[in-house]
């Protein structure tokens, strides 16, 4: 009778350890540092950063255009007039300021 209980206990211990390890690896595959949830977070972050990069590139392009238009090689007088009004508060003598 004792001889039969030892194998049953061994099988129970083996099954418990196997189930525990399987549960751990499934948990790690889903929620670990390299799991499915982390991968989804990384993809969302990548999409957000791609959109931010596109926005920053368009802003840089706009600033490069304004810089070119105010350079010595190509001077846009309308832009220069607008910048002088905005930054310095310059106005012509024939203008009236309404606030």
CORMO-V470312 format. One record per residue. N is the residue number from 1. PHI is phi as a letter, one per 20 degrees, with the letter a starting at -180 (NA if undefined). OMEGA is omega in whole degrees, 0 to 359 (none if undefined). Layout:
n phi omega
N PHI OMEGA
N PHI OMEGA
This chain:
n phi omega
1 NA 178
2 f 181
3 f 179
4 f 181
5 f 181
6 f 177
7 f 179
8 f 178
9 f 178
10 f 178
11 f 178
12 f 178
13 f 179
14 f 180
15 f 179
16 f 179
17 f 179
18 f 178
19 f 180
20 f 178
21 f 178
22 f 179
23 f 180
24 f 182
25 f 176
26 f 178
27 f 180
28 f 180
29 f 182
30 e 188
31 d 181
32 f 180
33 f 180
34 d 184
35 e 184
36 f 180
37 f 179
38 f 178
39 f 177
40 f 178
41 f 181
42 f 179
43 f 178
44 f 178
45 f 178
46 f 178
47 f 179
48 f 180
49 f 176
50 f 178
51 f 178
52 f 178
53 f 179
54 f 179
55 f 180
56 f 178
57 f 178
58 f 177
59 f 178
60 f 178
61 f 178
62 f 180
63 f 177
64 f 178
65 f 179
66 f 179
67 f 178
68 f 182
69 f 177
70 d 182
71 f 180
72 f 182
73 f 184
74 b 184
75 d 177
76 e 185
77 f 178
78 f 178
79 f 177
80 f 178
81 f 179
82 f 180
83 f 178
84 f 178
85 f 184
86 f 188
87 e 186
88 e 185
89 n 182
90 f 175
91 b 180
92 f 184
93 f 182
94 e 181
95 d 176
96 d 180
97 e 177
98 d 181
99 d none
